[in-house]
Every structure is written in structure tokens, then in C-alpha cells.
Amino acid sequence: MTLHPALDALIAALLVGAAFFALVGSIGLVKLGDFMKRLHGPTKASTLGVGGVLIASILYFTVAGNAPFLHELLITGFVFLTAPIGAHLMAHAAMRFDATAEPPPAPGQKPERSDAG
Amino acid sequence: MTDAVLPWVTVAFAVSMLLCLYRLWVGPSLPDRVLALDTLYVNTMALLVLIGLWIQNAVYFEAALMIAMLGFISTVALSRYLAQGKVVS
């Protein structure tokens, strides 16, 4: 299977970008300090990582099969719909499970939380 | 170029799965382990699509779709169990 060189380079760039963001997400999952911080890392893996691989797969199979191969859009849509729901439920579980797990204060704000909130 | 890049991309996804496994192993809290499982299934899905791309077989896409659905259901069930002590109210 020989691809057009430009398309080949585009697919390779998408795959490398996806691998980079998957690694960034997992390193964030390992290195960040507490649960609320760790929740940020995997969002990169689930949007940019999976999205890059799936777009590369759509491009490759569309060109290799000479017909639009759009099944991967199902996975993309499903993941992009369910990732925020899962993250919300996990944050909810963490706040119920551990009463001290609260969102950190915004940068530049005083660390004391006001009682109004 | 894609053929040259594919093994390294596969290795990168495998390494990120190992990092998720580390977080799953050390915890320290139960929601951390749920988050690690969630990231693990997302990476598994991308790895399956990648293997389908590597051996030029579009069948692996269906396995990836199945993992996406089951992974989401398991994340929701585990999170609800931790938050409320029961899965179905």
C-alpha cells in the first residue's frame, strides 16, 4: 500500500501528536499532587490522544479502501460525549469519599476559602 | 513514514498504559484507582485502533467501540458506588 507522501506525512504527524498527548496525560496522572489535580491529566489523553489516532485511522482507511470509512467517528463522538460525564462523576465520588478533597483555590487567590461559597 | 512511526507510537501508548497501571497500583485513594482504570481503558482503545492501522485490518475498530462502551459503564458504576454506596438507586 503506497500512500501519497503528503498524506503519509500528515498521518504520521497525527500519530506522533496523539502519542505525545497520551504520554503527557499519563505522566500527569502519575506526577501530580492530589486527586483534583490528577483529574486534569487524562483529559488530554482522552481528547487529543484518542482523537488523533482516530482521525489518522479514518484518513488511512478512507484512502486505502477508496471509499469513506467513517466508523471511527462513532468512537470519537462516544468518547467526547462520555469523558466529561465520567470525570464529573469521579470528582463527585472523590468529594463524597474524602471530605478533605476539595478543588484547590484559583491562582492569585487567597488560600482561605470564604464561607459564602 | 507512517510505517516508520507506528512502532514508536505503539510503544508510547504502551508506556502510558504502564504509567496508568502504576497509579492503579499505588492508589492512594479509591477514586485515584477509578481514574487510573478510566485512563487505562481510553489508552487501550487507542492502542487497538493503532494495531488495526498497523496490520491494516479494520475489524479492530469494533473491539475498540466495545471497550469504549464497557469502560464508560464501569467508570459510572464504580463512581456511583463510591459516592453513594450503591450502583442502582
Backbone of each chain as ProteinMPNN parsed JSONL, in Angstrom:
{"seq_chain_A": "MTLHPALDALIAALLVGAAFFALVGSIGLVKLGDFMKRLHGPTKASTLGVGGVLIASILYFTVAGNAPFLHELLITGFVFLTAPIGAHLMAHAAMRFDATAEPPPAPGQKPERSDAG", "coords_chain_A": {"N_chain_A": [[0.855, -1.204, 0.0], [0.846, 1.982, -1.068], [0.996, 5.27, -0.094], [0.131, 8.671, -0.845], [2.837, 10.958, -0.538], [2.472, 13.355, 0.97], [0.096, 12.878, 2.348], [0.867, 10.66, 3.77], [2.793, 11.826, 5.446], [1.103, 13.501, 6.887], [-0.554, 11.699, 8.271], [1.392, 10.41, 9.804], [2.235, 12.576, 11.373], [-0.103, 13.136, 12.816], [-0.287, 10.77, 14.301], [2.047, 10.872, 15.845], [1.59, 13.192, 17.33], [-0.669, 12.358, 18.767], [0.452, 10.289, 20.296], [2.233, 11.771, 21.827], [0.459, 13.357, 23.376], [-0.918, 11.403, 24.757], [1.118, 10.355, 26.328], [1.723, 12.656, 27.833], [-0.665, 12.963, 29.261], [-0.67, 10.617, 30.838], [1.702, 10.865, 32.289], [1.058, 13.124, 33.734], [-0.976, 12.016, 35.239], [0.5, 10.364, 36.9], [2.364, 12.069, 38.187], [1.178, 14.375, 39.347], [-0.125, 16.185, 42.249], [-2.544, 15.827, 44.046], [-5.87, 14.307, 44.05], [-7.706, 15.982, 42.696], [-6.026, 17.481, 41.113], [-4.899, 15.487, 39.577], [-6.981, 14.764, 38.024], [-6.931, 16.347, 35.801], [-4.968, 15.497, 33.971], [-5.576, 13.032, 32.392], [-7.594, 13.987, 30.699], [-6.423, 15.149, 28.511], [-5.325, 12.924, 27.264], [-7.66, 11.57, 26.572], [-9.004, 13.227, 24.809], [-7.237, 14.598, 22.838], [-5.312, 12.578, 22.381], [-6.753, 10.094, 21.755], [-8.382, 11.205, 19.793], [-6.539, 12.038, 17.804], [-5.412, 9.567, 16.954], [-7.706, 8.336, 15.958], [-8.526, 10.051, 13.873], [-6.326, 9.773, 12.19], [-6.658, 7.075, 11.564], [-9.129, 7.135, 10.224], [-8.397, 8.665, 7.949], [-6.451, 6.966, 6.811], [-7.809, 4.496, 6.255], [-9.817, 5.429, 4.609], [-8.402, 6.282, 2.338], [-7.02, 3.925, 1.697], [-9.079, 2.158, 1.166], [-10.495, 3.33, -0.848], [-12.955, 4.436, -0.371], [-15.216, 6.302, 1.689], [-14.496, 5.838, 5.068], [-15.968, 5.974, 7.812], [-16.489, 4.942, 10.297], [-15.019, 5.242, 12.62], [-15.7, 7.688, 13.601], [-17.837, 7.214, 15.233], [-16.688, 6.174, 17.601], [-15.173, 8.416, 18.305], [-17.181, 10.373, 18.752], [-18.555, 9.115, 20.834], [-16.612, 8.928, 22.869], [-15.984, 11.632, 23.256], [-18.398, 12.532, 24.193], [-18.785, 11.049, 26.554], [-16.532, 11.348, 28.193], [-16.469, 13.847, 29.749], [-18.68, 13.343, 31.405], [-17.91, 11.092, 32.848], [-15.663, 12.164, 34.184], [-16.874, 14.112, 35.766], [-18.464, 12.506, 37.432], [-16.482, 11.069, 38.739], [-15.14, 13.104, 40.151], [-17.205, 13.882, 41.837], [-17.504, 11.512, 43.307], [-15.008, 11.501, 44.578], [-15.219, 13.736, 46.248], [-17.276, 12.994, 47.943], [-16.203, 10.712, 49.016], [-13.813, 11.395, 50.269], [-13.676, 13.826, 52.496], [-11.912, 15.891, 52.676], [-10.992, 16.372, 50.179], [-10.956, 18.858, 48.148], [-11.559, 21.282, 45.549], [-8.599, 22.975, 44.509], [-7.634, 26.381, 45.411], [-8.048, 29.128, 43.104], [-5.317, 30.357, 41.079], [-3.532, 33.132, 42.466], [-5.459, 33.771, 44.196], [-6.547, 34.104, 47.611], [-5.579, 31.531, 49.907], [-7.458, 30.821, 51.859], [-10.738, 29.693, 52.03], [-13.75, 31.386, 51.361], [-16.641, 31.624, 53.437], [-18.953, 32.047, 52.144], [-19.247, 30.508, 49.89]], "CA_chain_A": [[0.0, 0.0, 0.0], [1.637, 3.218, -1.119], [0.199, 6.479, 0.084], [0.721, 9.935, -1.3], [3.793, 11.353, 0.526], [1.931, 14.385, 1.868], [-0.878, 12.231, 3.229], [1.671, 9.828, 4.666], [3.375, 12.694, 6.475], [0.019, 14.001, 7.744], [-0.952, 10.614, 9.176], [2.476, 10.213, 10.773], [2.23, 13.692, 12.324], [-1.24, 12.933, 13.72], [0.018, 9.682, 15.243], [3.061, 11.313, 16.803], [0.927, 14.109, 18.255], [-1.519, 11.578, 19.664], [1.308, 9.594, 21.258], [2.748, 12.778, 22.756], [-0.532, 13.78, 24.356], [-1.208, 10.275, 25.646], [2.185, 10.31, 27.328], [1.555, 13.799, 28.737], [-1.774, 12.661, 30.164], [-0.332, 9.594, 31.829], [2.714, 11.409, 33.207], [0.307, 13.969, 34.662], [-1.69, 11.135, 36.178], [1.437, 9.813, 37.885], [3.19, 13.017, 38.925], [0.502, 15.494, 40.016], [-0.14, 16.03, 43.689], [-3.696, 15.179, 44.659], [-6.815, 13.757, 43.085], [-8.31, 17.008, 41.854], [-5.043, 17.853, 40.088], [-4.697, 14.351, 38.683], [-8.124, 14.65, 37.109], [-6.699, 17.125, 34.587], [-4.072, 14.864, 33.023], [-6.166, 12.113, 31.417], [-8.483, 14.608, 29.709], [-5.638, 15.338, 27.281], [-5.215, 11.636, 26.585], [-8.923, 11.095, 26.024], [-9.47, 14.031, 23.669], [-6.25, 14.767, 21.775], [-4.682, 11.311, 22.066], [-7.667, 9.22, 21.02], [-8.84, 11.911, 18.594], [-5.509, 11.99, 16.763], [-5.33, 8.213, 16.403], [-8.911, 8.009, 15.182], [-8.502, 10.812, 12.611], [-5.34, 9.108, 11.334], [-7.247, 5.82, 11.078], [-10.137, 7.494, 9.205], [-7.7, 9.057, 6.723], [-5.768, 5.824, 6.199], [-8.719, 3.507, 5.679], [-10.537, 6.062, 3.507], [-7.553, 6.255, 1.146], [-6.675, 2.552, 1.342], [-10.243, 1.441, 0.667], [-11.126, 4.113, -1.918], [-14.331, 4.772, -0.015], [-15.224, 6.901, 3.034], [-14.57, 4.889, 6.181], [-16.222, 6.936, 8.881], [-16.959, 4.272, 11.512], [-14.282, 5.727, 13.785], [-16.378, 8.86, 14.171], [-18.686, 6.72, 16.324], [-15.885, 6.142, 18.829], [-14.828, 9.792, 18.663], [-18.351, 11.019, 19.347], [-18.878, 8.481, 22.113], [-15.616, 9.311, 23.884], [-16.095, 13.058, 23.558], [-19.606, 12.729, 24.996], [-18.795, 10.4, 27.861], [-15.39, 11.693, 29.046], [-16.817, 14.81, 30.801], [-19.616, 12.76, 32.372], [-17.117, 10.259, 33.735], [-14.83, 12.996, 35.052], [-17.75, 14.729, 36.76], [-18.869, 11.516, 38.433], [-15.334, 10.722, 39.578], [-14.914, 14.204, 41.085], [-18.273, 13.766, 42.826], [-17.161, 10.397, 44.19], [-13.863, 11.866, 45.423], [-15.639, 14.681, 47.292], [-18.039, 12.263, 48.939], [-15.395, 9.675, 49.636], [-12.819, 12.035, 51.111], [-14.246, 15.153, 52.711], [-10.897, 16.933, 52.559], [-10.65, 16.563, 48.764], [-11.694, 19.989, 47.609], [-10.82, 21.91, 44.463], [-7.633, 23.952, 45.008], [-8.022, 27.751, 45.08], [-7.538, 29.617, 41.832], [-4.057, 31.079, 41.253], [-3.677, 34.536, 42.781], [-6.494, 33.963, 45.196], [-6.094, 33.727, 48.932], [-5.856, 30.114, 50.119], [-8.642, 30.59, 52.684], [-11.998, 29.714, 51.288], [-14.772, 32.18, 52.032], [-17.765, 30.798, 53.852], [-20.135, 32.313, 51.32], [-19.397, 29.523, 48.835]], "C_chain_A": [[0.88, 1.238, 0.0], [0.7, 4.41, -1.041], [0.896, 7.643, -0.601], [1.655, 10.452, -0.205], [3.235, 12.397, 1.48], [0.941, 13.773, 2.853], [-0.176, 11.336, 4.241], [2.246, 10.662, 5.806], [2.301, 13.216, 7.417], [-0.403, 12.935, 8.752], [0.118, 10.382, 10.235], [2.477, 11.325, 11.812], [1.072, 13.558, 13.305], [-0.928, 11.858, 14.754], [1.029, 10.127, 16.281], [2.449, 12.287, 17.809], [0.052, 13.37, 19.247], [-0.688, 10.865, 20.713], [1.849, 10.569, 22.289], [1.705, 13.128, 23.813], [-0.958, 12.638, 25.266], [-0.144, 10.167, 26.73], [2.046, 11.455, 28.323], [0.442, 13.52, 29.746], [-1.384, 11.661, 31.224], [0.749, 10.07, 32.785], [2.048, 12.347, 34.208], [-0.426, 13.138, 35.689], [-0.757, 10.614, 37.255], [2.014, 10.913, 38.767], [2.421, 14.07, 39.717], [0.129, 15.133, 41.45], [-1.34, 15.358, 44.315], [-4.755, 14.881, 43.601], [-7.373, 14.812, 42.145], [-7.342, 17.515, 40.787], [-4.878, 16.725, 39.073], [-5.82, 14.217, 37.68], [-7.87, 15.391, 35.8], [-5.929, 16.346, 33.528], [-4.767, 14.005, 31.978], [-7.133, 12.764, 30.432], [-7.74, 14.857, 28.402], [-5.532, 14.037, 26.513], [-6.527, 11.257, 25.912], [-9.442, 11.984, 24.905], [-8.424, 14.066, 22.564], [-5.596, 13.435, 21.392], [-5.564, 10.411, 21.218], [-8.129, 9.898, 19.734], [-7.815, 11.857, 17.468], [-5.405, 10.627, 16.12], [-6.538, 7.915, 15.511], [-8.953, 8.784, 13.875], [-7.489, 10.204, 11.654], [-5.92, 7.829, 10.746], [-8.304, 6.093, 10.007], [-9.453, 7.836, 7.889], [-7.112, 7.836, 6.027], [-6.755, 4.875, 5.529], [-9.575, 4.107, 4.567], [-9.71, 5.996, 2.228], [-7.266, 4.823, 0.714], [-7.862, 1.809, 0.738], [-10.962, 2.142, -0.466], [-12.585, 4.416, -1.639], [-14.292, 5.408, 1.372], [-15.412, 5.85, 4.107], [-14.723, 5.712, 7.45], [-16.671, 6.272, 10.176], [-16.279, 4.813, 12.764], [-14.935, 6.96, 14.408], [-17.337, 8.456, 15.282], [-17.911, 6.732, 17.634], [-15.564, 7.564, 19.274], [-15.999, 10.486, 19.352], [-18.665, 10.449, 20.714], [-17.91, 8.922, 23.202], [-15.767, 10.782, 24.248], [-17.361, 13.36, 24.353], [-19.44, 12.206, 26.411], [-17.638, 10.816, 28.759], [-15.754, 12.756, 30.09], [-17.768, 14.239, 31.846], [-18.846, 11.896, 33.374], [-16.275, 11.078, 34.692], [-15.673, 13.654, 36.142], [-18.127, 13.73, 37.851], [-17.698, 11.132, 39.337], [-15.023, 11.837, 40.575], [-15.949, 14.174, 42.211], [-17.955, 12.66, 43.83], [-16.017, 10.768, 45.111], [-14.297, 12.801, 46.542], [-16.505, 14.008, 48.334], [-17.161, 11.32, 49.741], [-14.427, 10.267, 50.635], [-13.239, 13.481, 51.299], [-13.216, 16.257, 52.576], [-10.516, 17.197, 51.103], [-11.522, 17.671, 48.192], [-10.905, 20.586, 46.466], [-9.843, 22.928, 45.019], [-8.079, 25.355, 44.632], [-7.402, 28.187, 43.765], [-6.23, 30.358, 42.069], [-4.301, 32.563, 41.517], [-4.746, 34.825, 43.81], [-5.932, 33.591, 46.559], [-6.446, 32.268, 49.205], [-7.076, 29.861, 50.989], [-9.892, 30.651, 51.819], [-12.992, 30.549, 52.075], [-15.954, 31.284, 52.364], [-18.994, 31.013, 53.0], [-20.355, 31.205, 50.303], [-19.902, 28.269, 49.286]], "O_chain_A": [[1.582, 1.504, 0.975], [-0.252, 4.537, -1.812], [2.09, 7.595, -0.894], [1.291, 10.389, 0.969], [3.498, 12.333, 2.681], [0.945, 14.103, 4.039], [-0.565, 11.26, 5.407], [2.196, 10.268, 6.972], [2.547, 13.362, 8.615], [-0.586, 13.223, 9.935], [-0.191, 10.182, 11.41], [2.694, 11.068, 12.996], [1.234, 13.833, 14.494], [-1.255, 12.003, 15.932], [0.895, 9.803, 17.461], [2.748, 12.219, 19.001], [0.026, 13.707, 20.43], [-1.061, 10.83, 21.885], [1.921, 10.253, 23.476], [2.017, 13.192, 25.002], [-1.32, 12.868, 26.419], [-0.452, 9.922, 27.896], [2.228, 11.257, 29.524], [0.585, 13.803, 30.936], [-1.728, 11.832, 32.393], [0.725, 9.722, 33.966], [2.416, 12.372, 35.383], [-0.497, 13.501, 36.863], [-1.171, 10.438, 38.401], [2.146, 10.721, 39.976], [2.962, 14.615, 40.678], [0.073, 13.962, 41.823], [-1.171, 14.393, 45.06], [-4.567, 15.163, 42.418], [-7.5, 14.577, 40.944], [-7.756, 17.926, 39.703], [-4.736, 16.965, 37.874], [-5.643, 13.63, 36.613], [-8.518, 15.103, 34.794], [-6.186, 16.496, 32.333], [-4.57, 14.224, 30.783], [-7.465, 12.151, 29.417], [-8.326, 14.792, 27.322], [-5.631, 14.015, 25.286], [-6.526, 10.693, 24.817], [-10.262, 11.527, 24.109], [-8.695, 13.608, 21.454], [-5.35, 13.186, 20.212], [-5.191, 10.012, 20.115], [-8.257, 9.244, 18.699], [-8.176, 11.654, 16.308], [-5.32, 10.515, 14.897], [-6.402, 7.317, 14.444], [-9.374, 8.236, 12.856], [-7.739, 10.121, 10.452], [-5.705, 7.527, 9.572], [-8.376, 5.381, 9.005], [-9.868, 7.363, 6.831], [-7.248, 7.677, 4.814], [-6.567, 4.492, 4.375], [-10.017, 3.384, 3.674], [-10.239, 5.693, 1.159], [-7.263, 4.522, -0.48], [-7.681, 0.93, -0.105], [-11.939, 1.614, -0.998], [-13.367, 4.631, -2.566], [-13.408, 5.079, 2.163], [-16.362, 5.068, 4.069], [-13.738, 6.096, 8.08], [-17.181, 6.95, 11.068], [-16.877, 4.843, 13.84], [-14.747, 7.242, 15.591], [-17.624, 9.254, 16.175], [-18.397, 7.23, 18.65], [-15.663, 7.891, 20.457], [-15.834, 11.108, 20.401], [-18.999, 11.184, 21.643], [-18.321, 9.25, 24.316], [-15.687, 11.141, 25.423], [-17.401, 14.334, 25.105], [-19.896, 12.836, 27.365], [-17.733, 10.661, 29.977], [-15.375, 12.587, 31.249], [-17.69, 14.59, 33.023], [-19.089, 11.954, 34.58], [-16.172, 10.745, 35.873], [-15.251, 13.745, 37.294], [-18.113, 14.056, 39.038], [-17.873, 10.899, 40.532], [-14.677, 11.556, 41.723], [-15.627, 14.407, 43.376], [-18.111, 12.836, 45.038], [-16.026, 10.408, 46.288], [-13.808, 12.685, 47.666], [-16.481, 14.403, 49.5], [-17.329, 11.144, 50.948], [-14.232, 9.72, 51.721], [-13.167, 14.277, 50.363], [-13.57, 17.421, 52.386], [-9.789, 18.15, 50.822], [-12.67, 17.448, 47.806], [-9.687, 20.414, 46.411], [-10.206, 23.686, 45.919], [-8.813, 25.532, 43.659], [-6.358, 27.676, 43.36], [-6.037, 30.932, 43.14], [-5.158, 33.182, 40.885], [-4.925, 35.963, 44.243], [-4.955, 32.849, 46.651], [-7.506, 31.807, 48.781], [-7.685, 28.796, 50.885], [-10.062, 31.547, 50.993], [-13.076, 30.444, 53.299], [-16.231, 30.311, 51.662], [-19.967, 30.266, 53.104], [-21.486, 30.964, 49.882], [-20.075, 27.349, 48.486]]}, "seq_chain_B": "MTDAVLPWVTVAFAVSMLLCLYRLWVGPSLPDRVLALDTLYVNTMALLVLIGLWIQNAVYFEAALMIAMLGFISTVALSRYLAQGKVVS", "coords_chain_B": {"N_chain_B": [[6.514, 6.783, 5.792], [4.675, 6.608, 7.794], [4.822, 3.893, 8.402], [7.331, 3.796, 9.586], [6.866, 5.256, 11.86], [4.862, 4.052, 13.317], [5.603, 1.793, 15.137], [6.87, 3.214, 17.231], [4.894, 4.911, 18.133], [3.105, 3.031, 19.09], [4.661, 1.994, 21.179], [4.752, 4.282, 22.783], [2.078, 4.524, 23.583], [1.849, 2.137, 24.986], [3.65, 2.594, 27.076], [2.348, 4.689, 28.349], [0.127, 3.315, 29.232], [1.373, 1.663, 31.079], [2.132, 3.575, 32.966], [-0.395, 4.347, 33.863], [-1.064, 1.951, 35.044], [0.724, 1.922, 37.147], [-0.324, 4.027, 38.717], [-2.743, 2.871, 39.286], [-1.885, 0.828, 40.901], [-0.545, 2.029, 43.138], [-2.413, 3.736, 44.205], [-3.286, 6.655, 45.928], [-5.879, 6.708, 46.995], [-9.263, 5.388, 46.67], [-10.836, 6.708, 44.586], [-8.674, 7.573, 43.002], [-7.783, 5.185, 41.92], [-9.98, 4.49, 40.385], [-9.895, 6.541, 38.52], [-7.458, 5.901, 37.301], [-8.14, 3.459, 36.094], [-10.023, 4.39, 34.266], [-8.437, 6.012, 32.563], [-6.808, 3.997, 31.654], [-8.548, 2.399, 30.103], [-9.162, 4.168, 28.072], [-6.66, 4.495, 26.857], [-6.23, 1.876, 26.03], [-8.165, 1.587, 24.076], [-7.267, 3.4, 22.084], [-4.888, 2.102, 21.508], [-5.793, -0.301, 20.387], [-7.064, 0.612, 18.025], [-4.816, 1.564, 16.826], [-3.322, -0.792, 16.415], [-4.994, -2.016, 14.586], [-4.576, -0.261, 12.489], [-1.929, -0.789, 12.013], [-1.702, -3.533, 11.181], [-3.387, -3.349, 9.098], [-6.193, -3.871, 9.209], [-9.541, -3.51, 9.521], [-11.188, -4.516, 11.44], [-10.603, -4.369, 14.114], [-11.631, -2.034, 15.012], [-14.23, -2.471, 15.946], [-13.873, -3.887, 18.308], [-12.638, -1.86, 19.731], [-14.73, -0.034, 19.964], [-16.454, -1.504, 21.583], [-14.912, -1.692, 23.923], [-14.902, 1.006, 24.611], [-17.602, 1.475, 25.287], [-18.078, -0.4, 27.413], [-16.114, 0.439, 29.192], [-16.933, 3.035, 29.854], [-19.372, 2.483, 31.129], [-18.422, 1.007, 33.308], [-16.872, 2.901, 34.635], [-18.843, 4.747, 35.406], [-20.393, 3.112, 37.075], [-18.578, 2.375, 39.131], [-17.928, 4.918, 40.157], [-20.401, 5.819, 41.089], [-20.867, 3.908, 42.973], [-18.843, 4.459, 44.826], [-19.597, 7.031, 45.547], [-22.212, 6.887, 46.548], [-22.622, 4.437, 47.702], [-24.196, 2.572, 46.535], [-25.1, 1.137, 43.384], [-27.339, 1.145, 41.684], [-30.099, 3.123, 42.187]], "CA_chain_B": [[6.813, 7.432, 7.049], [3.766, 6.043, 8.792], [5.349, 2.593, 8.828], [8.457, 4.007, 10.496], [6.429, 5.911, 13.091], [3.872, 3.233, 14.041], [6.099, 1.088, 16.33], [7.173, 4.136, 18.337], [3.614, 5.376, 18.688], [2.595, 1.914, 19.898], [5.445, 1.956, 22.415], [4.348, 5.406, 23.634], [0.8, 4.203, 24.227], [2.082, 1.076, 25.964], [4.28, 3.205, 28.25], [1.35, 5.453, 29.11], [-0.679, 2.325, 29.954], [2.136, 1.234, 32.262], [2.036, 4.635, 33.973], [-1.727, 4.205, 34.465], [-1.025, 0.771, 35.908], [1.41, 2.346, 38.368], [-1.272, 4.783, 39.533], [-3.738, 1.904, 39.765], [-1.282, 0.0, 41.943], [-0.199, 2.731, 44.372], [-3.554, 4.477, 44.734], [-3.513, 6.134, 47.267], [-7.287, 6.591, 47.397], [-10.053, 4.616, 45.712], [-11.099, 7.46, 43.349], [-7.482, 7.562, 42.152], [-7.745, 3.925, 41.166], [-11.022, 4.558, 39.354], [-9.368, 7.418, 37.47], [-6.437, 5.154, 36.565], [-8.838, 2.499, 35.227], [-10.636, 5.163, 33.198], [-7.368, 6.352, 31.613], [-6.318, 2.741, 31.082], [-9.399, 1.931, 29.0], [-9.023, 5.104, 26.947], [-5.417, 4.167, 26.149], [-6.413, 0.576, 25.378], [-8.953, 1.837, 22.866], [-6.378, 3.991, 21.081], [-3.914, 1.079, 21.118], [-6.462, -1.25, 19.487], [-7.205, 1.256, 16.724], [-3.457, 1.646, 16.275], [-2.943, -2.118, 15.924], [-5.741, -2.19, 13.344], [-3.899, 0.532, 11.46], [-0.633, -1.399, 11.736], [-1.844, -4.74, 10.376], [-4.317, -2.993, 8.018], [-7.402, -4.653, 9.377], [-10.487, -2.574, 10.116], [-12.073, -5.224, 12.367], [-10.281, -3.991, 15.488], [-12.452, -0.899, 15.384], [-15.411, -2.89, 16.718], [-13.408, -4.168, 19.671], [-12.391, -0.579, 20.4], [-16.047, 0.534, 20.318], [-16.955, -2.273, 22.729], [-14.161, -1.268, 25.114], [-15.357, 2.351, 24.974], [-18.895, 1.401, 25.984], [-17.947, -1.085, 28.706], [-15.311, 1.261, 30.077], [-17.744, 4.134, 30.389], [-20.327, 1.93, 32.094], [-17.738, 0.613, 34.545], [-16.5, 4.119, 35.352], [-20.043, 5.291, 36.048], [-20.821, 2.237, 38.16], [-17.642, 2.492, 40.25], [-18.033, 6.237, 40.77], [-21.653, 5.882, 41.848], [-20.722, 3.059, 44.153], [-18.034, 5.174, 45.815], [-20.264, 8.241, 46.021], [-23.491, 6.669, 47.216], [-22.682, 3.143, 48.341], [-24.979, 1.636, 45.733], [-24.95, 1.442, 41.968], [-28.651, 1.488, 41.148], [-30.912, 3.641, 43.29]], "C_chain_B": [[5.922, 6.892, 8.161], [4.282, 4.708, 9.308], [6.509, 2.75, 9.8], [7.988, 4.501, 11.849], [5.585, 4.97, 13.957], [4.44, 2.467, 15.238], [6.349, 2.019, 17.499], [5.906, 4.68, 18.954], [2.998, 4.285, 19.553], [3.332, 1.824, 21.227], [5.02, 3.081, 23.347], [3.02, 5.109, 24.325], [0.969, 3.105, 25.264], [2.71, 1.646, 27.229], [3.247, 3.993, 29.046], [0.388, 4.502, 29.813], [0.047, 1.819, 31.188], [2.079, 2.289, 33.357], [0.662, 4.601, 34.648], [-1.751, 3.032, 35.432], [-0.326, 1.086, 37.231], [0.446, 3.098, 39.283], [-2.361, 3.867, 40.083], [-3.188, 1.098, 40.937], [-1.081, 0.794, 43.229], [-1.378, 3.525, 44.944], [-3.305, 5.966, 44.784], [-4.992, 6.013, 47.65], [-8.052, 5.814, 46.33], [-10.433, 5.42, 44.475], [-9.89, 7.564, 42.432], [-7.43, 6.297, 41.306], [-8.811, 3.905, 40.094], [-10.548, 5.425, 38.195], [-8.307, 6.705, 36.64], [-7.074, 4.131, 35.638], [-9.452, 3.204, 34.029], [-9.593, 5.516, 32.127], [-6.845, 5.106, 30.915], [-7.226, 2.29, 29.934], [-9.337, 2.883, 27.82], [-7.766, 4.787, 26.143], [-5.528, 2.835, 25.425], [-7.149, 0.723, 24.053], [-8.074, 2.396, 21.754], [-5.363, 2.962, 20.59], [-4.54, 0.065, 20.158], [-6.635, -0.658, 18.098], [-5.856, 1.315, 16.02], [-3.005, 0.304, 15.715], [-3.704, -2.427, 14.635], [-5.108, -1.44, 12.193], [-2.606, -0.16, 11.027], [-0.78, -2.625, 10.826], [-2.907, -4.569, 9.305], [-5.562, -3.866, 8.035], [-8.395, -3.777, 10.134], [-11.391, -3.223, 11.156], [-11.849, -4.764, 13.804], [-11.085, -2.8, 15.972], [-13.627, -1.32, 16.251], [-15.035, -3.256, 18.146], [-13.172, -2.874, 20.435], [-13.71, 0.068, 20.826], [-16.628, -0.173, 21.537], [-16.243, -1.856, 24.008], [-14.609, 0.115, 25.555], [-16.652, 2.279, 25.773], [-18.754, 0.76, 27.358], [-17.131, -0.261, 29.687], [-16.107, 2.402, 30.674], [-18.727, 3.624, 31.435], [-19.63, 1.583, 33.4], [-17.293, 1.841, 35.33], [-17.699, 4.695, 36.093], [-20.453, 4.438, 37.239], [-19.898, 2.368, 39.363], [-17.77, 3.841, 40.945], [-19.307, 6.348, 41.597], [-21.572, 5.027, 43.097], [-19.913, 3.772, 45.233], [-18.799, 6.352, 46.394], [-21.461, 7.918, 46.892], [-23.602, 5.324, 47.903], [-23.56, 2.145, 47.628], [-24.907, 2.077, 44.286], [-26.27, 1.9, 41.383], [-29.516, 1.953, 42.314], [-32.353, 3.141, 43.161]], "O_chain_B": [[6.347, 6.74, 9.306], [4.194, 4.42, 10.501], [6.667, 1.951, 10.724], [8.614, 4.217, 12.87], [5.593, 5.077, 15.184], [3.808, 2.483, 16.295], [6.073, 1.66, 18.643], [5.843, 4.889, 20.165], [2.439, 4.564, 20.613], [2.72, 1.607, 22.273], [4.93, 2.882, 24.558], [2.851, 5.402, 25.509], [0.313, 3.128, 26.306], [2.354, 1.239, 28.334], [3.262, 3.971, 30.277], [-0.124, 4.834, 30.883], [-0.573, 1.572, 32.223], [1.99, 1.956, 34.538], [0.558, 4.801, 35.858], [-2.368, 3.097, 36.496], [-0.717, 0.594, 38.289], [0.401, 2.84, 40.485], [-2.841, 4.058, 41.2], [-3.926, 0.732, 41.852], [-1.407, 0.299, 44.308], [-1.313, 3.948, 46.099], [-3.115, 6.544, 43.714], [-5.313, 5.261, 48.57], [-7.552, 5.607, 45.224], [-10.365, 4.87, 43.376], [-10.048, 7.637, 41.213], [-7.077, 6.336, 40.127], [-8.589, 3.368, 39.009], [-10.767, 5.091, 37.03], [-8.252, 6.875, 35.422], [-6.609, 3.945, 34.514], [-9.414, 2.69, 32.911], [-9.838, 5.341, 30.934], [-6.486, 5.144, 29.738], [-6.73, 1.844, 28.899], [-9.448, 2.447, 26.675], [-7.786, 4.804, 24.913], [-4.986, 2.674, 24.332], [-6.815, 0.084, 23.056], [-8.127, 1.926, 20.618], [-5.014, 2.941, 19.41], [-3.883, -0.38, 19.216], [-6.387, -1.334, 17.099], [-5.756, 1.144, 14.806], [-2.374, 0.256, 14.659], [-3.153, -3.018, 13.706], [-5.099, -1.916, 11.057], [-2.23, -0.133, 9.855], [-0.073, -2.748, 9.826], [-3.295, -5.546, 8.664], [-5.931, -4.497, 7.045], [-8.123, -3.351, 11.256], [-12.272, -2.56, 11.703], [-12.775, -4.764, 14.616], [-11.215, -2.57, 17.174], [-13.989, -0.611, 17.19], [-15.781, -2.973, 19.084], [-13.462, -2.784, 21.628], [-13.804, 0.646, 21.908], [-17.218, 0.46, 22.413], [-16.874, -1.684, 25.051], [-14.691, 0.379, 26.755], [-16.792, 2.936, 26.804], [-19.244, 1.297, 28.352], [-17.419, -0.257, 30.884], [-15.976, 2.705, 31.86], [-18.903, 4.236, 32.489], [-20.169, 1.83, 34.479], [-17.33, 1.831, 36.56], [-17.595, 5.083, 37.256], [-20.817, 4.966, 38.29], [-20.371, 2.463, 40.496], [-17.727, 3.915, 42.173], [-19.289, 6.914, 42.69], [-22.129, 5.367, 44.141], [-20.251, 3.701, 46.415], [-18.678, 6.652, 47.582], [-21.704, 8.608, 47.883], [-24.573, 5.079, 48.618], [-23.668, 0.995, 48.054], [-24.678, 3.251, 43.995], [-26.333, 2.907, 40.677], [-29.646, 1.248, 43.315], [-33.197, 3.468, 43.996]]}, "name": "protein", "num_of_chains": 2, "seq": "MTLHPALDALIAALLVGAAFFALVGSIGLVKLGDFMKRLHGPTKASTLGVGGVLIASILYFTVAGNAPFLHELLITGFVFLTAPIGAHLMAHAAMRFDATAEPPPAPGQKPERSDAGMTDAVLPWVTVAFAVSMLLCLYRLWVGPSLPDRVLALDTLYVNTMALLVLIGLWIQNAVYFEAALMIAMLGFISTVALSRYLAQGKVVS"}
